[in-house]
Amino acid sequence: MPSPTEIASEQRRGEGPADEAYLRRVGERVRLGRARRGMSRKILSKASGVSERYLAELERGAGNASLLVLRQIADALGLEVAQLIGDQQERPIDLTLAIHQLERLSPPELAEARRLLAQRFGKPSAAAQGRIALIGLRGAGKTTLGLLAAQALAVPFVELDREIERASGMELSEIFATHGQAMYRRLERQCLETIIERFDRAVIATGGSLVTEPSTYDLLLSACFVVWLSAKPDEHMGRVLAQGDLRPMAEGPQAMDDLKIILESRTALYAKADVEINTSDKNEAQAFAALLAAVAQRNAAANAAS
């Protein structure tokens, strides 16, 4: 009987174009997931316990042949690979059928379906009227503009990251170093739920990577008026440098490249916000005026609808 190593070697020799394309897709998804979260390969290696060398191989489409074995088994069963290896319970049949229906839709139809689902099954729109959530990369102006908006609207200003630090009794850097990104994500979700439960009206500044967590981002979109504060990469970098903190980018000559990759990988996620305010080439007063105008327009539309 051949050993697992011999089986893997044989599997590798038998790879065809479809197998190679599959491994490239897996590698691209790993790279994209890492980029969206602002994680270097070194950080991901430490968090996952997988060597940087293996991650590099995986990202270039040379993953372990066991990935192909799992895919073959899943194909034979008519299942997705995620259904074999995930630790969640089996999906309800109605959810499975709904997913297959959604997969047949075009991107515009998907956006319309999501809007209809939110309208029919989401929280009443009035519940989100008083909460304004600001999203975007570091340096977009979430804290500065959030404070100004909260003062102008006479509502509390809440920084989600500060709430996470308060709830955990640790600074963010300590959370990541001691417990990893998974713990941060759990705390992020819990603290957001607490904020939504506590405040009917508030301005909330979120962490830049919140949009990479689908369930948390969906909660934000359903419970708040979400504003994407965008800016050009060089303006983001200038503002971050002025703050003296390059998180989540590594210090060094590649920092700008890292920022561009993070921004590019998150743009489609940020674009799901209710409105985008481009703060590039705007001073503080101009960006603040644009934010207040967006809020006023939202309120006018809500009042007209009611």
C-alpha positions as CSV (number, residue, x, y, z in Angstrom):
1,M,0.0,0.0,0.0
2,P,1.5,3.4,-1.0
3,S,2.3,5.9,1.8
4,P,0.5,9.3,2.0
5,T,3.6,10.9,0.7
6,E,3.6,8.6,-2.3
7,I,0.0,9.3,-2.9
8,A,0.5,13.0,-2.8
9,S,3.4,12.7,-5.2
10,E,1.4,10.7,-7.6
11,Q,-1.5,13.2,-7.3
12,R,0.9,16.0,-8.1
13,R,2.2,14.2,-11.2
14,G,-1.4,13.7,-12.4
15,E,-2.4,17.4,-12.1
16,G,-4.0,18.8,-15.3
17,P,-4.8,22.4,-16.3
18,A,-8.1,22.3,-14.3
19,D,-6.2,21.2,-11.2
20,E,-3.6,23.9,-11.7
21,A,-6.3,26.5,-12.2
22,Y,-8.0,25.4,-9.0
23,L,-4.8,25.7,-6.9
24,R,-4.2,29.1,-8.4
25,R,-7.6,30.2,-7.3
26,V,-7.0,28.9,-3.8
27,G,-3.7,30.8,-3.7
28,E,-5.3,34.0,-4.9
29,R,-8.0,33.7,-2.3
30,V,-5.4,33.3,0.4
31,R,-3.5,36.3,-0.9
32,L,-6.6,38.5,-1.2
33,G,-7.8,37.5,2.3
34,R,-4.4,38.4,3.7
35,A,-4.3,41.7,1.8
36,R,-7.7,42.8,2.9
37,R,-6.8,42.2,6.5
38,G,-3.5,44.1,6.1
39,M,-1.5,41.0,7.2
40,S,2.0,40.3,6.0
41,R,2.9,36.7,5.2
42,K,5.0,36.7,8.3
43,I,2.1,37.7,10.5
44,L,-0.2,35.1,8.9
45,S,2.5,32.5,9.4
46,K,2.7,33.3,13.1
47,A,-1.1,33.4,13.5
48,S,-1.7,30.1,11.6
49,G,1.3,28.1,12.5
50,V,2.0,27.5,8.9
51,S,5.5,28.3,7.5
52,E,6.1,31.4,5.4
53,R,7.6,29.1,2.7
54,Y,4.4,27.1,2.5
55,L,2.2,30.2,2.4
56,A,4.4,31.6,-0.5
57,E,4.0,28.3,-2.4
58,L,0.2,28.3,-1.7
59,E,-0.2,31.9,-2.9
60,R,1.6,31.2,-6.2
61,G,-0.7,28.3,-6.9
62,A,1.5,25.4,-5.8
63,G,-0.6,24.2,-2.8
64,N,-0.4,20.8,-1.3
65,A,-1.9,18.0,-3.3
66,S,-4.3,17.2,-0.5
67,L,-6.3,20.2,-1.6
68,L,-7.0,18.4,-4.8
69,V,-7.9,15.2,-3.0
70,L,-10.5,17.1,-0.9
71,R,-11.9,18.6,-4.0
72,Q,-12.3,15.2,-5.7
73,I,-14.2,13.9,-2.7
74,A,-16.4,16.9,-2.5
75,D,-17.2,16.7,-6.2
76,A,-18.0,13.1,-5.9
77,L,-20.5,13.9,-3.1
78,G,-21.9,16.9,-4.9
79,L,-20.7,19.2,-2.0
80,E,-18.5,22.2,-1.7
81,V,-15.1,21.7,-0.1
82,A,-16.1,24.2,2.6
83,Q,-18.9,21.9,3.6
84,L,-16.5,19.1,4.3
85,I,-13.9,21.0,6.3
86,G,-16.0,23.7,8.0
87,D,-16.8,23.3,11.7
88,Q,-20.3,24.8,11.4
89,Q,-23.4,22.7,11.4
90,E,-24.9,21.6,8.1
91,R,-26.9,24.4,6.4
92,P,-30.7,24.3,6.4
93,I,-31.9,23.1,3.0
94,D,-33.7,26.4,2.4
95,L,-30.5,28.3,2.9
96,T,-28.7,26.0,0.5
97,L,-31.4,26.4,-2.1
98,A,-31.4,30.2,-1.6
99,I,-27.6,30.3,-2.1
100,H,-27.9,28.4,-5.4
101,Q,-30.6,30.8,-6.5
102,L,-28.4,33.8,-5.7
103,E,-25.4,32.3,-7.5
104,R,-27.4,32.5,-10.8
105,L,-27.9,36.2,-10.5
106,S,-25.9,38.9,-12.2
107,P,-24.0,41.4,-10.0
108,P,-26.7,44.1,-10.3
109,E,-29.4,41.5,-9.6
110,L,-27.4,40.4,-6.5
111,A,-27.3,44.0,-5.2
112,E,-31.0,44.3,-5.7
113,A,-31.7,41.0,-4.0
114,R,-29.6,42.1,-1.0
115,R,-31.5,45.4,-0.8
116,L,-34.8,43.5,-0.8
117,L,-33.7,41.1,1.9
118,A,-32.5,44.0,4.0
119,Q,-35.8,45.8,3.4
120,R,-37.9,42.8,4.2
121,F,-36.0,41.1,7.0
122,G,-33.6,43.7,8.3
123,K,-34.1,46.0,11.2
124,P,-36.6,48.8,10.6
125,S,-34.9,51.7,8.9
126,A,-35.8,54.0,11.7
127,A,-33.5,52.1,14.0
128,A,-30.6,53.1,11.9
129,Q,-31.5,56.7,11.4
130,G,-29.7,58.0,14.4
131,R,-26.5,56.0,14.0
132,I,-23.8,57.2,11.7
133,A,-20.9,54.8,11.1
134,L,-17.6,55.9,9.5
135,I,-15.5,53.4,7.6
136,G,-12.3,53.6,5.6
137,L,-8.5,53.1,5.9
138,R,-6.5,54.7,8.6
139,G,-5.9,58.3,7.8
140,A,-9.3,58.8,6.1
141,G,-10.4,61.2,8.9
142,K,-12.8,59.0,10.8
143,T,-11.8,60.2,14.3
144,T,-11.4,63.9,13.3
145,L,-14.6,64.2,11.3
146,G,-16.5,61.8,13.6
147,L,-15.8,64.0,16.6
148,L,-16.9,67.1,14.7
149,A,-20.0,65.5,13.5
150,A,-20.9,64.2,16.9
151,Q,-20.5,67.7,18.4
152,A,-22.6,69.3,15.6
153,L,-25.4,66.7,16.0
154,A,-25.2,66.6,19.8
155,V,-24.8,62.8,19.9
156,P,-22.1,60.6,21.5
157,F,-18.9,59.8,19.6
158,V,-17.8,56.2,19.9
159,E,-14.5,54.7,18.6
160,L,-15.0,51.0,18.2
161,D,-11.3,50.2,18.8
162,R,-11.3,52.1,22.0
163,E,-14.3,50.1,23.1
164,I,-12.5,46.9,22.3
165,E,-9.5,48.0,24.4
166,R,-11.9,49.0,27.3
167,A,-13.7,45.7,27.1
168,S,-10.5,43.6,27.0
169,G,-8.4,45.6,29.3
170,M,-5.6,45.5,26.7
171,E,-4.3,47.7,23.9
172,L,-4.9,46.6,20.4
173,S,-1.3,45.7,19.8
174,E,-1.4,43.5,22.9
175,I,-4.6,41.7,21.7
176,F,-3.0,40.9,18.4
177,A,0.3,39.8,19.9
178,T,-1.2,37.7,22.7
179,H,-4.4,36.3,21.2
180,G,-4.2,37.0,17.5
181,Q,-6.6,38.4,15.0
182,A,-9.4,35.9,15.8
183,M,-9.8,37.2,19.3
184,Y,-9.8,40.8,18.0
185,R,-12.6,39.9,15.6
186,R,-14.7,38.4,18.3
187,L,-14.3,41.4,20.5
188,E,-15.0,43.7,17.6
189,R,-18.3,42.0,16.9
190,Q,-19.3,41.9,20.6
191,C,-18.5,45.6,21.1
192,L,-20.4,46.6,18.0
193,E,-23.4,44.7,19.2
194,T,-23.1,46.5,22.6
195,I,-22.8,49.9,21.0
196,I,-25.9,49.3,18.8
197,E,-27.9,48.1,21.8
198,R,-26.8,51.1,23.9
199,F,-27.0,54.0,21.5
200,D,-30.0,54.9,19.3
201,R,-28.1,58.0,18.2
202,A,-24.3,58.2,17.8
203,V,-21.4,58.7,15.5
204,I,-19.3,55.5,15.3
205,A,-15.7,55.3,14.0
206,T,-14.8,51.8,13.0
207,G,-11.5,50.0,12.4
208,G,-10.3,50.0,8.8
209,S,-10.6,46.2,8.4
210,L,-14.1,45.7,9.9
211,V,-15.4,45.4,6.3
212,T,-13.4,42.2,5.8
213,E,-15.7,40.4,8.3
214,P,-18.9,39.7,6.4
215,S,-21.2,39.1,9.4
216,T,-19.9,42.1,11.4
217,Y,-20.1,44.4,8.3
218,D,-23.6,43.2,7.5
219,L,-24.6,44.1,11.1
220,L,-23.1,47.6,10.7
221,L,-24.8,48.2,7.3
222,S,-28.2,47.1,8.7
223,A,-28.0,49.1,11.9
224,C,-26.3,52.3,10.8
225,F,-26.1,54.9,8.1
226,V,-22.6,53.9,6.8
227,V,-20.3,56.5,5.3
228,W,-17.1,55.6,3.5
229,L,-14.4,58.3,4.0
230,S,-12.1,57.7,1.0
231,A,-8.8,59.4,0.0
232,K,-5.9,58.9,-2.4
233,P,-3.2,56.5,-1.2
234,D,-0.6,59.2,-0.9
235,E,-3.0,61.3,1.3
236,H,-3.7,58.2,3.5
237,M,0.0,57.7,3.9
238,G,0.7,61.3,4.7
239,R,-2.0,61.4,7.4
240,V,-0.9,58.0,8.9
241,L,2.7,59.2,9.0
242,A,1.6,62.4,10.8
243,Q,-0.1,60.1,13.4
244,G,3.2,58.2,13.9
245,D,1.6,54.8,13.4
246,L,1.9,52.7,10.3
247,R,-0.5,49.9,11.4
248,P,-1.4,47.7,9.6
249,M,1.4,48.5,7.2
250,A,5.0,47.5,7.9
251,E,7.5,50.3,8.2
252,G,10.0,50.5,5.4
253,P,10.2,51.4,1.7
254,Q,7.4,49.0,0.8
255,A,4.8,50.7,3.1
256,M,3.2,52.7,0.3
257,D,2.9,49.5,-1.9
258,D,1.3,47.7,1.1
259,L,-1.2,50.5,1.6
260,K,-2.1,50.5,-2.1
261,I,-2.7,46.7,-2.0
262,I,-4.8,47.0,1.1
263,L,-6.9,49.8,-0.4
264,E,-7.4,48.1,-3.7
265,S,-8.4,44.8,-2.1
266,R,-11.0,46.6,0.2
267,T,-12.4,49.0,-2.3
268,A,-15.3,46.8,-3.4
269,L,-16.2,46.3,0.3
270,Y,-16.0,49.9,1.3
271,A,-18.2,50.7,-1.8
272,K,-21.1,48.9,-0.1
273,A,-21.5,51.9,2.2
274,D,-24.6,54.0,1.9
275,V,-22.5,57.0,0.7
276,E,-18.9,57.8,-0.1
277,I,-17.2,61.0,0.8
278,N,-13.9,61.6,-1.0
279,T,-11.7,63.6,1.4
280,S,-8.8,64.0,-1.1
281,D,-7.9,67.6,-1.8
282,K,-10.3,68.7,0.9
283,N,-9.4,70.5,4.0
284,E,-11.0,69.6,7.3
285,A,-13.8,72.1,7.0
286,Q,-14.7,71.0,3.5
287,A,-14.7,67.3,4.4
288,F,-16.8,68.1,7.5
289,A,-19.3,70.1,5.4
290,A,-19.6,67.2,2.9
291,L,-20.3,64.8,5.8
292,L,-23.0,66.9,7.3
293,A,-24.6,67.4,3.8
294,A,-24.7,63.6,3.3
295,V,-26.4,63.2,6.7
296,A,-28.9,66.0,6.0
297,Q,-29.7,64.4,2.7
298,R,-30.2,61.0,4.3
299,N,-32.5,62.6,6.9
300,A,-34.5,64.4,4.3
301,A,-35.0,61.2,2.3
302,A,-36.1,59.3,5.4
303,N,-38.6,62.0,6.4
304,A,-40.0,62.1,2.9
305,A,-40.4,58.3,2.9
306,S,-42.2,58.3,6.2
